[in-house]
Amino acid sequence: MIQPDSPLKIREQIKRQIQALINSGALEQDQMLPSARNLSAVLKINRNTVSQAYKELADRGVLRITVGTGTFVAQEPAPENRKALDRIFDDAVGRAGDLGFTTEEISDHFFNRLSALAGDVLPKEVAVVDCNREVVDYLSRAITDRFNVRTRGILIQDLESGPEAGIKILQDMDLIVCGFNHLGELRAAVPGPDINPGIVAVRLQVEARVVNILAQLPRDTRIGCVCANRRSAETLYNSTYFSGGRELRPVLAGCDDLSALEALLRECDMVFVTGFIFDKVKKLAGPDHKLVRVDLSVDSGSLDLVGEALYPGGLS
């Protein structure tokens, strides 16, 4: 049985449960296991997750995979001293139950203690998706600092160009975090049914200073909006901070396209530049251009949602 709230990843849960069945003798040497397809259907998880668990157990000599035939138990049941350890554990669980602790409380405490004793070797893994590397890195740092998890940054463009590779990357993550404006693009690039973890969309907010500058600009002011690339500039301008009810004439460019950026600087009355690349654009623009630094930050409410998705039972 898979426990979605467990600190253990789904693949690790499968491996440990198979090992436990072998140790107890419930699975005997040379016994055939269900196919990855059949077991994934029963557990309602991705087939590749089961296949990977089988492969890792085979690499350790626990299972034997015969192409065209199936997957078999290669390891003998645990020796008697291992069974004695089972009895010690069962006794501890029983005593905790007698004291009024629920199964969930016992399980949570066990994994927390295991993590502490092992030096926290079972961190959660989070995929962070956005359209430019600077935002991906910023979100990754914010999530890692807040929740002590491992992160893997992925560009939405890479997922769109290779959805199959994207599915392999994402399917074994504990959570996927993406920019709010890219949620629809992410779901289109990587169909939901092929992904095990949930998705949390986070909002990057612009400081009030920038919003007030925008609000006071005369109608038809030609403004520039510069981000790391053209796509992220479009995303920023189309946010409510810039386009909400304003009659401005935007020119958009990415810092990765020098000719487009130089044309923007020539055409615009005022240029808004994200803080990630501000110094680079300022050096290129020189002293005659009016640049406004736009620092983006993830709001605390978005991070709270990430925490709730990672740890439904709380962070204790």
ABEGO torsion letter per residue (X at the ends): XBBAABABBAAAAAAAAAAAAAAAGABBBGBBBBBAAAAAAAAGBBAAAAAAAAAAAAAAGABBBBBGAEBBBABBBBBAAAAAAAAAAAAAAAAAAAAGBBAAAAAAAAAAAAAAAAGGABBBBBBBBBABAAAAAAAAAAAAAAAGBBBBBBBAAAAAABAAAAAAAAAABABBBBBAAAAAAAAAABBAAABABBBBBBBBBBBAAAAAAAAABBBGBBBBBBBABAAAAAAAAABAAAABGBBBBBBBBBAABAAAAAAAAAABABBBBBAAAAAAAAAAAEAABBBBBBBBBBBAAAAAAAAAAABAAEAX
